[in-house]
Amino acid sequence: MIQRFLATLFVLTALTGAATAHPHVWVEVHSELDYTPAGTLAGVRHHWKFDEAFSTYALQGLETTPDGKPSEKTLKELALVNIESLHEFDFFTYAKRGKQDVKFLPPKDYSLTYDGTALTLHFTLPLAEPPAKKGELALDVYDPTYFVAFQLADTDPIKLAGNAGDCALTLHRPDPAATGSSTTLSEGFFNALTSASEFGSQFANRVTVKCS
C-alpha cells in the first residue's frame, strides 16, 4: 500500500493515520528526457517538488543547521530512503513504445534539496534498452492508488535534453472532471486499492514523444 511507502519514506506514521481524504500528498513534476549524442533516449531525469505542508512535517525533529534548514546529512539520508522506498512502486513512472513496456534500470544521481518551504527529490531513471531513434514513446507519471497526486508544473514541465534531433513532445494532463469526482469516494475505497490497481491511471500525467 502507498501508505506504507509514505510511512517508510519519511517515518510519518501519524500522517497516514490522520489523513481523511485523497489525495494526501501533492507533487509538482518537472522532468527532462535525456538523449545521447547519437540521438537515442537514455533516460528520464525527475525533479519532484513536494507540497509545503508535507515537506514541513517530513522534516520535523530531524537534524538542522544553525539557521534552521535541514542539514546536508538529513537531506542525504532522506534521499536514500526515498529512492529505496520508491523502488517498490516502480518510481510511479511507466513508459510504453506502442503496446510494449519500456523498462528502467535502478535510479542514479539522486538527491534532495530544500528551498526554504518545500523538498524536491531529484533522480534519473536510465532506460534498460534505449528505444530506436524513430517512432513514438509514451511516458506516464501517476500513483495507481491516488494517495499521491502528481501534477505537471505550469511552465515547461517536460523538456528534451541532449541530442533530441527532430523529436517533439506532446503533454496530456488529467481530466479535471475525473480529478473532481475522486472527492466523492470514501476513504475505505482508497484503502482497498493496491499498487496493482489502475484506478490512478485516469489521473496520469503523460508525455508522448515522437521522433521522425
C-alpha positions in Angstrom: 0.0 0.0 0.0 1.1 3.5 -0.7 0.5 4.4 2.9 3.4 2.1 3.8 5.6 3.8 1.3 5.0 7.2 2.9 5.5 5.9 6.4 8.8 4.4 5.3 9.6 7.4 3.1 9.6 10.0 6.0 8.7 7.9 9.0 5.4 9.6 9.1 3.0 7.1 10.5 0.9 9.8 12.1 0.4 11.4 8.7 -1.3 8.4 7.2 -3.4 7.9 10.3 -4.7 11.4 10.5 -5.4 11.9 6.8 -9.1 11.8 5.9 -9.4 12.4 2.1 -7.5 11.6 -1.1 -5.0 12.6 -2.3 -2.9 13.2 0.8 0.3 14.4 -0.8 0.8 16.7 -3.8 3.9 16.6 -6.1 4.8 19.1 -8.8 6.6 17.4 -11.6 9.5 18.8 -13.7 11.3 16.3 -15.9 13.8 16.0 -18.7 14.1 13.3 -21.3 17.8 12.8 -21.8 19.1 12.0 -25.3 22.6 10.7 -26.1 24.9 12.3 -28.6 23.8 9.5 -31.0 20.2 10.7 -30.7 18.7 7.8 -28.6 16.8 8.3 -25.4 19.0 7.4 -22.5 16.6 8.0 -19.6 14.3 10.3 -17.6 15.5 12.9 -15.1 12.8 13.7 -12.5 12.5 16.7 -10.2 9.5 16.2 -7.8 8.6 19.0 -5.6 6.5 18.0 -2.5 3.8 20.3 -1.2 4.8 22.7 1.6 2.7 21.0 4.4 4.1 17.6 3.7 7.7 18.9 3.4 7.4 20.7 6.8 6.0 17.6 8.5 8.7 15.4 6.9 11.5 17.5 8.4 10.1 17.7 11.9 12.6 16.5 14.5 15.4 16.0 12.1 18.9 17.5 12.2 19.1 21.1 11.1 21.8 23.7 10.6 22.1 26.7 12.9 19.7 28.7 10.6 17.0 26.1 10.9 17.4 24.4 7.5 17.8 20.7 7.1 21.4 19.6 7.3 23.3 18.0 4.4 23.3 14.8 6.3 19.5 14.9 6.7 18.9 15.5 3.0 21.3 12.8 2.0 19.7 10.2 4.3 16.1 11.2 3.3 17.1 11.0 -0.4 18.3 7.4 0.1 15.2 6.4 2.0 13.0 7.9 -0.8 14.8 6.0 -3.5 14.8 2.7 -1.7 11.1 3.0 -0.9 10.0 4.2 -4.4 11.5 1.1 -6.0 8.5 -1.0 -4.8 6.2 1.3 -6.8 8.3 1.5 -10.0 9.0 5.1 -9.2 5.5 5.9 -10.3 7.0 6.1 -13.8 5.7 4.0 -16.7 6.8 4.0 -20.3 5.5 2.3 -23.4 6.5 2.0 -27.0 3.3 1.0 -28.7 1.9 -1.7 -26.6 5.4 -2.8 -25.3 6.5 -1.8 -21.8 9.8 0.1 -21.7 11.8 -1.0 -18.6 14.1 1.2 -16.5 17.4 0.5 -14.7 17.8 1.4 -11.0 17.9 5.1 -10.4 21.1 7.1 -10.2 22.3 10.7 -9.3 19.6 11.1 -6.6 19.4 13.9 -4.1 17.0 16.0 -2.1 17.1 19.8 -2.0 15.1 22.3 0.2 14.2 25.8 -0.9 13.1 27.1 2.5 9.5 25.8 2.1 9.5 22.6 0.1 11.5 19.5 -0.5 12.4 18.4 -4.1 13.6 14.9 -5.0 15.9 14.7 -8.0 16.8 11.4 -9.6 17.5 9.8 -13.0 15.9 6.6 -14.3 18.1 5.2 -17.1 16.3 3.1 -19.8 17.3 -0.6 -19.7 17.2 -0.7 -23.5 17.1 2.7 -25.2 14.4 2.7 -27.9 15.2 3.3 -31.6 15.7 6.9 -32.8 12.5 6.9 -34.8 9.0 6.2 -33.5 6.8 7.2 -30.6 7.1 6.7 -26.9 4.6 7.4 -24.1 5.7 8.2 -20.6 3.2 8.3 -17.7 3.7 9.6 -14.1 1.0 8.7 -11.6 0.2 6.8 -8.4 -2.1 3.8 -9.1 -3.8 4.3 -5.7 -4.0 8.2 -6.0 -2.6 8.6 -2.5 -0.1 10.9 -4.1 -1.3 13.4 -6.7 1.3 14.2 -9.3 0.8 17.4 -11.3 2.8 18.7 -14.2 4.3 22.1 -13.5 2.6 25.0 -15.1 5.7 26.1 -17.0 8.0 23.8 -19.0 7.1 20.7 -17.0 8.8 18.3 -19.5 11.9 19.2 -21.6 14.0 17.4 -24.2 17.7 17.4 -23.3 20.8 16.4 -25.3 20.6 15.5 -29.0 16.9 15.1 -29.3 17.1 15.9 -33.0 13.7 16.3 -34.6 11.8 14.7 -31.7 8.7 16.6 -30.5 6.7 16.1 -27.3 3.0 16.5 -26.5 1.7 16.8 -23.0 -1.5 15.3 -21.7 -2.8 16.5 -18.4 -5.5 14.5 -16.4 -9.1 15.4 -17.0 -10.2 18.0 -14.3 -13.6 16.2 -14.2 -12.0 12.9 -13.2 -10.0 14.7 -10.5 -13.0 16.3 -9.0 -15.0 13.1 -9.0 -12.5 11.4 -6.7 -13.6 13.6 -3.8 -16.9 11.8 -3.6 -15.3 8.4 -3.0 -14.9 7.0 0.5 -11.6 6.6 2.3 -12.4 2.9 2.5 -12.5 2.7 -1.2 -9.0 4.1 -1.5 -7.7 2.0 1.4 -8.7 -1.1 -0.6 -6.6 -0.2 -3.6 -3.2 -1.7 -4.1 -0.2 -0.7 -6.3 -1.5 -3.1 -8.9 -4.7 -1.0 -9.2 -5.2 1.0 -12.4 -7.6 3.5 -10.6 -4.9 6.2 -10.6 -4.2 5.9 -14.3 -7.1 8.3 -15.0 -5.0 11.0 -13.2 -1.9 10.2 -15.2 0.4 13.0 -16.5 1.5 11.8 -19.9 4.1 12.9 -22.3 4.2 11.5 -25.8 7.5 11.8 -27.7 7.5 11.3 -31.5 10.7 11.2 -33.5 10.6 11.0 -37.3 
